[in-house]
């Protein structure tokens, strides 16, 4: 399977705990994106990487959120001191380059976070 | 700021009937436009995209979309809907510049009745 892989698929945590999600992009894709999707909404952009460099962050990404892509391959998204409002589906996507005609985003199946 | 509006939250279509899902965008120049489909428990799958050229684009699964600059619209169509098309559909826009992420609409849920 050469698609975008996300782990875990589901995460239930108590308010105040820290959680970390992992995304493995399609190999050789140098762009990696994180999105958040809440019920009844479309995906909302959080941040993206060009190789290991984090090039853009959304204002949705509060200081409790941090993302890394240390070697330009897989990425992690950490949420510290989780709040119930963080409950959502966290989607990862990758692409080989900017949005050219032949290289659209490929999305993973997401990690569903539930904060109790 | 760029935005995408999908006016219909939920649409029900009879199997075999035609379908049109509406999408309007707000952006000064011609953006890149996309339609994605999301089935329960699945990731987003690209149906089709428009970058330039012919304003009628063909996608997978028998879908097509037409870009109308004068109406700032990019509506998705299918001539005959199948039960397996029941899913959530998202229109998205990417400004025509390097490195900018997609902006998605809120989605339209399609139900197919027999």
Interface residues (C-beta under 8 A of the other chain):
Chain A: X3 X4 X33 X35 X40 X41 X42 X43 X44 X45 X48 X50 X55 X56 X91 X93 X98 X99 X101 X104 X105 X106 X107 X108 X109 X110
Chain B: X4 X9 X32 X34 X36 X41 X42 X43 X44 X45 X46 X49 X51 X90 X92 X94 X98 X99 X100 X101 X102 X103 X104 X105 X106 X107
